[in-house]
Amino acid sequence: MRIHAERRRRAVKRVLIAVSLLVFAGLAAGATYVYTVLHSASRTMNEQPGIDERLDEVLETRDRQEPFNVLLLGSDRWPGESEARADTIILARVDVEAQKVWLISIPRDTRAEIPGHGVGKINGANFYGGPSLMVETVSQLLGVPIHHYMSVDLTGFQKVVDAVGGVWIDVDVEIDDWRAASHSPGGRANNIQPGYQLLDGEHALTYVRSRNFPDADFTRMRHQQTFFKALADQMSKLGNVLKIPSIVRELSEHMSTDMSVSNLIDLGNALRDIGSSNVETATLLGEWRSPYVWTDEENKAFLIDAMMNGRTFEPETTADEPGIDPATVSVTVRNGAGIEGCAAAAAAILREGGYDVGEVGNAQQFVYDETLVVYTTDYDMAVQVAEALPKARVVESRGMYEFATDILVVVGKDYAEWDTVAAVQ
């Protein structure tokens, strides 16, 4: 019996050793696989057509413990193309210690001095000289150093969204835009209805690309900011390290950056719990004077100061701060909803508030879903007028609206909700 027991113990020991060796071999193979994938992906990203030899020269070195700035580009490059304009331009500031991210969207038609090429639209810098020229141009425009560069093309964006299982977005307005959905076979992503929904890669790309709005790029940039915040929430809930190699594989062929994959993974891990509440977003405002958007220098100075000093983009206000005298503000009101009496109702509200309301009539088309307060130069004046109405959104004219007064109010179909909103307020 002792002999049989000893044989059983030896057999069990051999099995345990064999299992241990198999587990170790599996772990080693897995580690080798992950290393191979990440190393290959890193080389692929650093050798993309978008990367040029001067990039390292124009990027500033940074202290590893300090916040840093990243130029993020959404390129309109499709597979097989080596040159492209920047479809989306965002300057990001990342503070790992404070767990905060600031994003400033730059209109692609912004008038800028492009080194070596004179004045032009800022997105042209990417076409003329690749990322190094783009970094130089943005750094010069905003007056800040740029430490890293990252560009993702259209296919890459779409694949990453699909790789994380889609992104939940509260879509604010119907989008029906075949031009934005040129990436969608059969046009299946042309239309997105309003409401909270899970967007796959095709629909997410339509959401962030569409410019089919009264204020064109500015609504698009707002949608892009909404997307980044939603993505931050989505990524903070994933917590699945096993997805990293597959996401990296999907992204590497469609992304160019000066950072290594290990840098990106370290950064992702450091910010994995950041969430949308710690992501500040803003748009560099300006006035449309064809063919450029001329930057509002005061707005630019405020945004850069807030970002570089770790403050919110929301302007500070005090209760004692005097507003604009309504009697000095001239307003035109137009019916953009096709709802009888809505323009007259809005005009009555504004007159009661002391505003100088002149023309009251119909817009050229009854296609406005939301009420707009349109301004030419005075943003603060438009905000004050919008606050006098139950529901309205402020937009810059940029030459797209014709009116002779200080402010234009276009009443949208949300007029039907005014009674409810007013009751809540």
C-alpha positions in Angstrom: 0.0 0.0 0.0 2.9 2.4 0.8 4.4 1.7 -2.6 1.0 2.4 -4.4 0.6 5.7 -2.4 4.1 6.8 -3.2 3.5 6.1 -6.9 0.2 8.1 -6.8 2.1 11.1 -5.2 4.8 10.9 -7.8 2.1 10.8 -10.6 0.3 13.8 -9.1 3.5 15.7 -8.8 4.4 15.0 -12.5 0.9 16.1 -13.6 1.3 19.3 -11.5 4.7 20.0 -13.0 3.4 19.4 -16.5 0.4 21.7 -15.9 2.7 24.4 -14.5 5.0 24.2 -17.5 2.0 24.4 -19.8 0.6 27.5 -18.0 4.1 29.1 -18.0 4.5 28.3 -21.7 1.1 29.8 -22.4 1.8 32.9 -20.5 5.2 33.3 -22.2 3.6 32.8 -25.6 0.9 35.3 -24.7 3.5 37.8 -23.6 5.6 37.2 -26.7 2.5 37.6 -28.8 1.4 40.9 -27.1 5.0 42.2 -27.4 5.2 41.3 -31.1 1.8 42.9 -31.8 2.6 46.1 -29.9 6.1 46.4 -31.3 4.8 45.9 -34.8 2.0 48.3 -34.3 4.3 50.9 -32.8 6.6 50.6 -35.9 3.6 50.9 -38.2 2.3 54.0 -36.5 5.6 55.7 -36.5 6.2 54.9 -40.2 2.8 56.0 -41.6 2.8 58.3 -44.7 1.7 61.2 -42.5 4.9 61.2 -40.4 7.8 63.3 -41.8 11.4 63.7 -40.7 11.0 67.2 -39.2 8.4 66.2 -36.7 10.8 65.5 -33.9 12.4 68.9 -34.5 9.3 70.9 -34.1 7.8 69.0 -31.1 8.9 70.4 -27.7 10.4 68.0 -25.1 8.4 67.7 -21.9 8.9 66.9 -18.3 7.3 63.5 -17.6 5.6 64.9 -14.5 4.2 68.0 -16.1 1.0 68.5 -18.1 1.6 68.3 -21.9 -0.1 69.4 -25.1 -1.1 67.0 -28.0 -2.2 68.1 -31.5 -5.0 65.7 -32.5 -6.0 65.5 -36.2 -8.8 63.7 -37.9 -7.4 63.3 -41.4 -9.7 63.0 -44.5 -7.1 60.5 -45.9 -8.6 57.2 -47.2 -6.5 54.0 -47.7 -4.0 54.4 -50.5 -3.7 58.2 -50.2 -0.5 59.8 -48.9 -1.6 63.4 -48.6 -4.7 64.9 -47.0 -6.1 68.0 -45.4 -6.9 68.0 -41.7 -10.7 67.4 -41.4 -10.7 67.9 -37.6 -8.1 69.9 -35.6 -8.0 69.7 -31.8 -5.4 70.9 -29.3 -5.5 68.7 -26.2 -3.8 69.4 -22.9 -3.4 66.4 -20.6 -2.8 66.7 -16.8 -2.4 63.1 -15.6 -1.9 64.1 -12.0 -5.1 66.2 -11.9 -6.9 63.6 -14.1 -8.1 66.4 -16.4 -8.1 66.9 -20.2 -8.8 70.2 -22.1 -9.8 70.1 -25.7 -9.9 73.2 -28.0 -11.5 72.6 -31.4 -10.0 74.8 -34.2 -12.2 75.5 -37.2 -10.5 74.1 -40.3 -11.1 77.3 -42.2 -9.3 79.4 -39.6 -7.1 82.1 -41.1 -3.5 81.3 -40.2 0.0 82.1 -41.2 1.4 78.9 -42.6 5.3 79.0 -42.4 6.7 79.1 -45.9 3.3 79.3 -47.6 1.9 82.6 -46.4 -1.7 83.1 -45.2 -4.2 80.3 -45.8 -6.8 78.0 -44.2 -5.2 76.2 -41.3 -6.1 72.8 -42.5 -4.0 73.3 -45.6 -0.8 73.1 -43.5 -1.2 69.4 -43.3 -1.5 69.1 -47.1 1.5 71.4 -47.7 3.9 70.0 -45.2 2.5 67.2 -43.2 2.4 67.0 -39.4 5.6 69.1 -38.8 4.1 72.1 -40.6 0.7 71.5 -38.9 2.4 71.5 -35.5 4.3 74.7 -36.3 1.2 76.5 -37.6 -1.0 75.6 -34.7 1.7 76.3 -32.1 2.3 79.7 -33.7 -1.5 80.5 -33.9 -2.2 79.6 -30.3 1.2 80.6 -28.8 1.7 77.4 -26.9 4.3 74.5 -27.2 3.1 71.2 -28.7 4.7 68.1 -27.2 3.0 65.2 -29.1 1.2 64.6 -32.4 -1.5 62.1 -33.3 -3.6 61.7 -36.4 -6.3 59.2 -37.2 -7.8 58.7 -40.6 -11.5 58.1 -41.3 -11.2 54.3 -41.5 -9.2 54.2 -38.3 -11.8 56.2 -36.4 -14.6 53.9 -37.6 -12.7 50.8 -36.7 -11.8 52.0 -33.2 -15.5 52.8 -32.4 -16.4 49.3 -33.5 -13.5 47.8 -31.5 -14.9 49.3 -28.3 -18.4 48.1 -29.0 -19.8 51.4 -30.2 -20.3 54.7 -28.3 -23.5 55.9 -26.6 -24.4 59.4 -27.8 -27.3 61.6 -27.0 -27.9 62.9 -30.5 -29.4 66.4 -30.3 -30.7 66.9 -33.8 -31.6 64.7 -36.8 -28.7 64.2 -39.2 -29.5 63.4 -42.8 -26.3 63.9 -44.8 -25.2 61.6 -47.6 -21.9 63.6 -48.0 -20.9 62.8 -44.4 -21.8 59.2 -44.9 -19.7 58.6 -48.0 -18.0 55.9 -46.0 -21.2 54.0 -45.6 -22.0 51.3 -48.2 -25.5 51.7 -49.5 -25.9 54.9 -47.5 -27.1 53.0 -44.4 -25.5 55.6 -42.1 -26.8 58.7 -43.9 -29.5 59.3 -41.4 -29.3 59.5 -37.6 -32.5 60.3 -35.6 -32.3 62.3 -32.4 -32.1 60.5 -29.0 -29.8 58.6 -26.8 -28.4 55.6 -28.8 -25.4 53.4 -29.4 -23.6 54.5 -32.5 -21.4 52.0 -34.4 -18.4 53.1 -36.4 -20.3 54.1 -39.5 -22.9 56.2 -37.7 -20.4 57.7 -35.3 -18.3 58.9 -38.3 -21.4 60.5 -39.8 -22.2 62.1 -36.5 -18.7 63.8 -36.2 -18.3 64.6 -39.9 -21.7 66.2 -40.9 -21.7 69.9 -41.6 -25.2 70.0 -42.8 -26.4 72.6 -40.2 -27.2 76.3 -40.3 -23.8 77.0 -38.6 -21.9 74.3 -40.4 -18.5 73.6 -38.8 -19.5 74.9 -35.4 -22.2 72.3 -34.8 -19.9 69.7 -36.2 -17.2 70.7 -33.7 -19.8 70.6 -30.9 -20.7 67.1 -31.9 -17.0 66.1 -32.0 -16.6 67.4 -28.4 -19.7 65.5 -27.3 -18.3 62.4 -28.9 -14.9 62.7 -27.1 -16.7 63.1 -23.7 -18.9 60.1 -24.5 -15.9 58.0 -25.5 -14.2 59.0 -22.2 -17.1 57.5 -20.3 -17.2 54.5 -22.5 -13.5 53.7 -22.1 -13.7 54.2 -18.3 -16.2 51.4 -18.1 -14.4 48.9 -20.4 -11.7 47.8 -18.0 -10.8 44.9 -20.3 -7.0 44.7 -20.9 -7.5 41.8 -23.3 -9.0 44.2 -25.8 -5.8 46.3 -26.1 -3.9 44.2 -28.6 -6.9 44.0 -30.9 -7.6 47.7 -30.7 -4.0 48.5 -31.3 -3.9 46.2 -34.4 -7.1 47.9 -35.7 -5.7 51.4 -35.1 -2.0 51.1 -36.1 -2.5 51.1 -39.9 -4.8 54.1 -39.7 -2.9 56.3 -37.2 0.3 58.2 -37.2 2.0 59.6 -34.1 5.4 60.3 -32.5 4.4 58.3 -29.5 5.1 54.6 -29.0 2.4 52.1 -28.3 3.7 51.6 -24.7 3.4 55.4 -24.2 -0.2 55.3 -25.4 -1.1 52.3 -23.2 0.6 53.9 -20.2 -1.4 57.1 -20.9 -4.6 55.2 -21.4 -4.1 53.3 -18.1 -3.3 56.6 -16.3 -6.5 58.2 -17.6 -8.8 55.1 -17.6 -11.1 56.5 -14.9 -11.2 60.1 -16.1 -14.8 60.2 -17.4 -16.5 63.0 -19.2 -16.8 65.3 -16.1 -13.1 65.9 -16.2 -12.9 66.7 -19.9 -13.2 70.4 -20.7 -14.2 71.3 -24.2 -14.3 74.6 -26.1 -14.2 76.0 -29.7 -11.9 78.7 -30.9 -14.5 81.3 -31.9 -14.1 83.6 -34.9 -16.0 85.6 -37.5 -16.6 84.2 -41.0 -15.2 86.6 -43.6 -15.0 84.5 -46.8 -12.9 82.5 -47.3 -11.6 82.4 -43.7 -12.7 82.3 -40.1 -11.0 85.2 -38.5 -10.1 84.3 -34.9 -11.6 86.2 -32.0 -8.4 87.1 -30.3 -10.0 87.8 -26.9 -11.7 84.4 -26.9 -8.4 82.8 -27.9 -6.6 84.5 -25.1 -9.2 83.4 -22.5 -9.2 79.8 -23.6 -5.4 79.4 -23.7 -5.0 81.1 -20.3 -7.7 78.8 -18.8 -6.2 75.7 -20.3 -2.5 76.4 -19.5 -3.5 77.3 -15.9 -5.8 74.4 -15.2 -9.0 76.3 -15.0 -12.5 75.6 -16.5 -13.4 77.0 -19.9 -16.6 78.4 -18.4 -16.3 82.2 -18.0 -16.4 83.5 -14.4 -19.5 85.6 -13.7 -20.4 87.7 -10.7 -23.9 88.6 -9.4 -23.0 92.3 -9.4 -21.8 92.3 -13.0 -24.1 94.6 -15.1 -25.7 93.3 -18.2 -26.3 95.0 -21.6 -29.2 97.5 -21.6 -31.9 95.7 -23.6 -33.1 99.0 -25.0 -29.8 99.3 -26.9 -30.2 95.9 -28.5 -32.1 95.7 -31.9 -33.6 92.4 -32.8 -35.1 90.8 -35.9 -37.5 87.8 -35.3 -38.3 85.2 -37.9 -40.6 82.2 -38.0 -38.3 79.2 -38.9 -40.7 76.5 -37.8 -43.8 77.1 -39.8 -45.9 77.3 -36.6 -48.4 80.1 -36.8 -47.8 82.9 -34.3 -44.5 81.7 -33.0 -42.5 84.7 -34.2 -45.0 87.1 -32.8 -44.9 85.2 -29.4 -41.1 85.5 -29.3 -41.2 89.1 -30.3 -43.7 89.8 -27.4 -41.4 88.1 -24.9 -38.4 90.2 -26.0 -40.4 93.5 -26.1 -41.6 92.7 -22.6 -37.9 92.3 -21.6 -37.2 95.8 -23.0 -35.5 94.8 -26.3 -35.9 96.9 -29.5 -37.7 94.4 -31.7 -38.0 95.5 -35.3 -38.9 93.2 -38.2 -41.1 90.2 -37.3 -41.8 87.7 -40.2 -41.0 84.4 -41.8 -37.7 82.8 -42.5 -37.1 81.6 -46.1 -37.6 78.0 -45.1 -39.4 76.3 -42.2 -36.7 73.8 -41.5 -35.3 74.9 -38.1 -35.7 72.3 -35.4 -34.4 74.5 -32.6 -34.6 78.2 -31.9 -31.4 80.1 -32.8 -30.1 83.5 -31.6 -27.7 84.7 -34.3 -25.1 87.3 -33.8 -22.4 88.9 -36.0 -19.9 90.3 -33.5 -21.3 90.5 -29.9 -21.5 87.0 -28.4 -22.4 88.3 -24.9 -25.3 90.3 -26.3 -26.6 87.1 -28.0 -26.3 85.1 -24.8 -28.3 87.7 -23.0 -31.1 87.6 -25.6 -31.1 83.8 -25.6 -31.5 83.8 -21.8 -34.7 85.9 -22.2 -36.3 83.1 -24.3 -37.6 79.8 -22.9 -35.3 77.8 -25.1 -32.6 79.0 -27.7 -29.1 78.3 -28.9 -26.5 80.9 -29.7 -24.8 80.7 -33.1 -22.5 83.0 -35.0 -23.8 84.4 -38.4 -20.5 84.0 -40.3 -22.3 85.6 -43.3 -24.8 82.8 -43.5 -27.8 84.9 -42.3 -29.0 88.3 -43.6 -30.2 90.8 -41.0 -29.6 94.5 -40.3 -30.1 94.4 -36.6 -27.7 93.5 -33.7 -29.4 90.1 -33.3 -31.5 87.7 -35.3 -33.9 85.3 -33.6 -35.1 82.3 -35.7 -37.8 80.5 -33.9 -37.6 76.7 -34.4 -39.9 73.8 -34.0 -38.9 73.5 -30.3 -41.4 76.5 -29.9 -44.0 73.8 -29.2 -42.0 73.0 -26.0 -41.8 76.6 -24.7 -44.7 76.3 -22.3 -43.2 73.3 -20.7 -39.7 74.8 -20.5 -41.1 78.1 -19.1 -43.1 76.2 -16.4 -40.0 74.3 -15.3 -38.0 77.5 -15.2 
